[in-house]
């Protein structure tokens, strides 16, 4: 019996010219997966400073070149524990293209993999501070909207952004695109937060000094692991009014259940590419977690101009701690998955 199965798998491994003759569907799937590199956890970073703490801390020394990835980050890095990492490039186009290239590369078995999107972000001072690491429950597209110039606003409108095919601000659009908002798996959100919430996060003297400009917590407090939601948009927006719009838009698209706290440029695109892979049976979208750390505040400090709040963000001192804290917050989650794989392989273990 063993000899027959082996022979069947060998026939299935013949070049495409053989057209898989004589192979059952189950044999073809089994043959394909025997030649794919298995993955327990895939970390998704957007650029090199986010990736470096993971590459170093997890000893991701095994590199596999994947066609279609950016020229400056063309390899997937893995270790012997089957933890891997991809650097997608920044913005929607890079994120979607890179994740699609990986999913359809037929080099990795992602069917049981957990995905951790880990990137820096702007952060709302009413919800967190620089260096804080926020696990998202909802991922909302900030930019998918209709817009008129703010100088042309009707007097009763609070913003120039309105939902597509709606008539005024505050009307929830039909979610016709299918990418406007993603709700992540609740058991996974709870598990990753519980595993990481007590982690000691990195800080910097510059960040600690800058946050004293804010009179209220949590903006003026040390960084912490938190749970709140993220808004995506290719335009790097900032400012009090646009931050207010992000909070209102997040509440609107989540029917009041979401709490905006971080702004970034990729996550709806990343999730859409993963969703396409899930629809083809290549991965499980319920195994995606999104972690965003505050590298700067999404609006000015009291007394600072809106322009300075955007342009002078490096002076806030949060960039270095934010990159490091992505790894610190994700590490206990990765460790739990790898070391208790028998439990995690079939799904998020019960608390």
N, C-alpha and C positions, 0 to 999 in steps of 0.2 A: 504493500500500500504506500509506504514511504517513497519507494522508487517511482511509482506512478505519479505522485504529487510533484516530486522533484522534476521529473521529465516534463510534466505539464508546465511548470513554472519556467523551465528552460526554453520550451517552445515559445512561451509568452515573452521572453526576453530577446527574441530574434529581432533583427532590424525591421523597420516599418514595411519594407518590401514584402515581408512574409504575411502582412495583413492580419496578424494574430490568428491565423487559421487554427482551428481546433481548440481554441481557448475559451473557457467560460468567462462570463463577466467577473465572477469572483476571483478566478485565477489571474485575470488581467490586473485587477486592483491589487491583489497580493503581490504580484510580480513587480508592479510599479513601486509599491511602498518598500519592498526589500532593497531597492536601489536609491531611495530617497534618504536624506539625512534627517533623522527624527529631531524634533524641537520640543522641549518642555516649556521654555519661556523665550519670547522674542521681545527684546527692548527696542523701541522705535524712538530714535533721536532725530533732530532736524539738522543740526550742524555740529562741528567738531568739539567745541567746548562743552556741549551737553554730553557728547559721547565719551569723552576722555575718562571721567570717573568710572564709568561702567567698564570700559576696555581694560583699565588698570585694576580696578577692584575685583572684577570677576575673572581676570586672567584670560581674556578672550583672544587667544593666540592662534586659533585655527581659522584661516581665511579662505573663503570661497568666492571667486569672481562670479558676478551675476550680470549677464547682458541686460542693458537697459537702465542700470543705475548711473548716478552722476559720475563724471570722470574723476572727480576728486574724492569720491567715496564709493568705489565700484565693487567693494567686497562686503560680504556678510561675515562677521566675526563670531566664532563660537568657542566653547570650551568642552572638555570631556563630559561635563554634567549636562550637556545638551541645552545650554543656555546660549542664545545668539543675540546679535545686535545688528541693526541697520541704521545708516544715516541717510535720510531721504533727500536732503536739501530743503531750503526754506520756501514757504508759500504753497498755495493750493496745487499749482501745476507740478511742482517737484514732488510734493507729498503723494499725490494720487499716482503719478507716473512711476515713482520708485516702489510703492507698495504693490502696484499692479505687476511690475516687472518681477518682484519677488514671488508673489502668489502664483503667477503663471509660468515661472521658470522651470517647474518640475525638477527642482533640485532638493527641495526640503519637504518633509512630511509635517504639515501644520495642523493635521486633523485634531490633535489633542493639545495643541499649543495654547498657552496663555500669552496675551499681548499686553505690554505695558508701554503706552505712549508717554514719554518723559521729556518735557521741554520747559523752557523758561517762559515767562509771561509778564504782562503788566498785572498789577493787583489793586483791587479796590480797597482803599484804606479803612473803609467801614467794615470790611470782612477779614482782612489779614494785613500782614506787613511784609517788607522785603525779606526774602529768605524763607518765608512760609511755603509749605508744600501742600497743595490742595488736590485731593482726589475728587473728581467730578462724578456727579450722578447724571447730569444732563450736559449735552454738547450742542450749542445753538449757533446757527449761522447768522452772524451779525450783518453780513453784507448782502444777503439775498433779499433785496427789497426794491421798492420804487423810491426815487429821491428827486427832490427839487432843491435848488439853491436856497440856503437859509435866508438870503436877502430878499427872496420872493415869497416868504411864508405868509399865508393868511393870518390875520391877527389872532385867531383862536387856536392856531396850531402851535404845539410845543416843540416840534421837530420837523425837519424836511424829509425824514424817512417814514414811509408808510409801507404796510404789507402789500405784496403784489396783488393787483386787482381788488384792492380795498379803496375806500373813499376818504379816509382821514386817519390820523394817528389813533392808536388804541384799538383798532379793529383787527381781530385775528384773521390772517389770510388762510385760505385753504392750502393745505400742505401738498400742493400738486407736484412739486419737484421730488419729493421723497427723501430729501437730504437736509431739510431745514432744521430738524432737531432729532437728536438721538438720545434715548434713555438707556443708560447702561444697566447691566444686570445687577439687581439689588443685592442678592446674596454676595456677589463678588465685591461690590462697593463696600458693603459692611465688613467683609473679611479683610480687605486690604487696609482699610482704615484702622481696624482693630489691631492688626499686626504691626502697624507702623506708628501709631499715635504717640507712643512713649519715646520715640527715637530722639536722641540729642542732636539737634541740628547745628550746622555751622553758622557763624555770624562774622561780621567784620567791624572794626572800629569806625570806619566811614559810614556804614549802614546804621550802626547804633547811634552815631551822632546825628545823622540826617533825620532819623525818625523822631527825634525829640522835637522837631518842628511841628509835629501833629499833637494837638492837645488831648486827644482821646484814644483809648484802646479800641481795637487791637493794633492800630497803626503805630503806636509808640511803644509797643511791647516787643520782646524778643521773638524770633520766628518759631512757628509751631506747625505740626501736621494738622491740617484741617480738612473739612469736607464742605465744598461749595462748588458752584458750577462755572463753566467756561464758555466764552463766546469767540467764534472764529471769524476772521475776515482778512483778506489779502492786504487791505489798507491798514497801515500801522496807525491806528487812531488813538487819541488821548485827549483829556480835558474833562472838565466838570460836566458839561452838557452831554457830551458823547458818552461819558460813563453812566450818567443818569439814563440815557436812552438804552444802553446795554442792559441795565438792571430791569427796566420796564419791558424791553423786548424779550428778555429771558422769562420773566413772569408770564407774559402774554402767550408765548409759544409753548410753555409748559403748563398752562392752565393754573398758574399760581403756585406750582410745586417747586420751581427752580429758583435758586438764589445765585445770581451772578457774582463772581469774584475775580476771575482772571480773563485776560484778553490775549489771544494768540492768532496765528496765521494759517494753521494747517489742519486742525483736528476733524472738521466735518469732511474734508477731502480724504483724509486718511481713513476715516470710518466708512466712507462710501466705497473706497477701493476694497476694504476688507469685507464689506457687505456683499459686493459682487463675488468675491471668493467664497463667502459663506453660501451664497445661492447656488454655487457650483459644487458644494460639498467638500471644499478644500479646507475649511476651517469653521470654527464655531464662534459667531459674533458675541455670544454670551460670555466669552472669555477675554473680553477686551476691557482694560482699565486705563483711565486717563489721569495722569499726574502732571500738574503744572505748578511751578514754583515762581514766586514773585521776584523778578530781577529789578523792578522799578514800580513805582506807583502809577496808576493809570490816570492820575490827575495831579495838579500842582499842590504843593503844601500851602498852608495859609500864608497869604501875603505874596506868594510867588505868581508870576503871570502864567497864563495858559501856554504861551509859546515856550517860556523857559521850562515849564514842567515837561514838555515834550522833548525839546532839543537838548537840555542839560541832564538827561537821565543818567549818564555815566557817573555824575557826581554823587548819586544816591548810594553808591557802594554796595549794591545788592547783587551785581552780576556774578561775582565769584561764589558767594555763598549759595545763590540760587542753583548754579550748576552742580555744586557739590551736594546740595540737599536733595536733588533728584535721586542720586545714588543712595544717599543715606535713608531716604524714605522708602525706596523700592527694594533695598537689599533684604530686609526681613521677609518681605513677600516672596521674593525669588528663593530665598533660603527655605522657607516653609514648603513651597511647591516642590522643589527639588528633593528635599530630604524626606518628604512624606508623599512621594509621587503615587504610591499605591492608593492613597485617599484622593488626591487631587486629579488623577488621570480621568476619573469618571465624572468629575464635576466638583464644584466648591463644597468642601466638607461642611457638615453641620457644625455650628458653634459648640 
